[in-house]
Amino acid sequence: MTTTSTVPTTYAHVDFSALSHNLSLISGMIPNSCGILAVVKANAYGHGAVETARALINQGVSRLAVVSVAEGLTLRDSGITGQIVVLGPILEAQIPDLLARELTPVISDLRTCSAIARAAAALGRSVSVHVKVETGMARLGLTSDELPRLFEALADVKSIRIEGLMTHLADADGDSSDLTDAQLQTFRATLGTFARRGIHLPLVHVANSAAILRFPESHFSLVRPGIMLYGYHTLPKTVPSPNLKPVLQFHSTIVHLRTIEAGTTVSYNRTFAARRKSTIAVLPIGYADGYNRLLSNRGKVLVRGKRVPVAGLVCMDMTMIDVTEVPDVQVGDRVTLIGRDGQETVFADEVADWIGTIPYEVLCGIGSRVPRLYDSPAGTVPV
Ligand SMILES: Cc1ncc(COP(=O)(O)O)c(C=O)c1O
């Protein structure tokens, strides 16, 4: 993340009161006996992993999920002490760091399991692990056929304690519940296999955001929300929308204004030609900041409470917009690429629709050189 000592012209503003609202909403959807394993991978979906993790902890969350050992180390380096579960694959070379920094691995294959067991034994330690089972995603996880070999491999091993069992749903936000029902059935059968072996599992987790909302039978002892924490969902239109609040706004600033005559083209390759005398504003934001090039001649942004179009191709570091219809437009005006300005809104799900993707990608794509500004009790501060 970029730190900055100057006033940024392009920045993301992160509002943790919205995060708190979304967290409360999620808490209200799950039983009291069920906890939250908050997903802060991918820099907390672009919001800033360390700051978001701290905000979640301040709001009572004690377990965080990341995708890699590197992401876990970033959180530990910033002083975060609660449980950090590494959802993604772990390479043998990363095991010393994993153990030293007390990250909780998810075991998805026998080879990694044995390597962790050996490394922990060599340190005279016992490490808690979560086992991931494959139920329909065909990504990571042990199949039910592989479980007997896991039990065999761990039969006399004291250095590994299975604390959790999990799977990941492939279609919880899909139109049909068929695959989710089948995955949950396979998962319940796996829970039965562990129970018959006498393995007590304090932490059982399956539900991502969509499943939290749609499949109460998937709640078990923990849920793993990601996108809903950040104020979005990808549920089908047939499901009533939860009252989520987007946490992040993405802003830039008009740094230059130019009047062009009809017929003048804007940006590379002449894809935009003015149909009338027009006022074009230059913004210091481009695809290198995560303003996707597919938004060229397609995206809309907000200036002085009005929606205005992107004019021409989005460049690496700059984007032009047509502000002809904005009265009194001036250099220095704030521009909203994601967020609200007056009565108008452009949120990440709408941006995603324009370019055929999902709000996840729009948020995660916000570049590392974009400063994130966080609300603090003293106001908005650059971090
Ligand atoms: C294993 C796992 N669990 C939970 C999540 C959170 O999903 P969502 O953001 O849809 O809530 C993800 C996100 O991709 C994931 O990979």
The ligand as a Tripos MOL2 file, in Angstrom:
@<TRIPOS>MOLECULE
LIG
   16    16     1     0     0
SMALL
NO_CHARGES

@<TRIPOS>ATOM
      1 C1        -12.4200  -20.6270    0.8300 C.3       1 LIG1
      2 C2        -13.2010  -19.3560    0.8430 C.ar      1 LIG1
      3 N1        -14.0540  -19.1130    1.8480 N.ar      1 LIG1
      4 C3        -14.7730  -17.9880    1.9120 C.ar      1 LIG1
      5 C4        -14.6790  -17.0200    0.9330 C.ar      1 LIG1
      6 C5        -15.5250  -15.7840    1.0180 C.3       1 LIG1
      7 O1        -16.4520  -15.7570   -0.0160 O.3       1 LIG1
      8 P1        -17.4470  -14.5370   -0.2160 P.3       1 LIG1
      9 O2        -16.5820  -13.3650   -0.5050 O.co2     1 LIG1
     10 O3        -18.2840  -14.9260   -1.3780 O.co2     1 LIG1
     11 O4        -18.1890  -14.3850    1.0520 O.co2     1 LIG1
     12 C6        -13.8110  -17.2270   -0.1360 C.ar      1 LIG1
     13 C7        -13.7180  -16.2320   -1.2000 C.2       1 LIG1
     14 O5        -13.4160  -16.4330   -2.3250 O.2       1 LIG1
     15 C8        -13.0470  -18.4240   -0.1860 C.ar      1 LIG1
     16 O6        -12.2100  -18.6770   -1.1910 O.3       1 LIG1
@<TRIPOS>BOND
     1     1     2 1
     2     2     3 ar
     3     2    15 ar
     4     3     4 ar
     5     4     5 ar
     6     5     6 1
     7     5    12 ar
     8     6     7 1
     9     7     8 1
    10     8     9 2
    11     8    10 1
    12     8    11 1
    13    12    13 1
    14    12    15 ar
    15    13    14 2
    16    15    16 1
@<TRIPOS>SUBSTRUCTURE
     1 LIG1         1 GROUP 0 **** ****
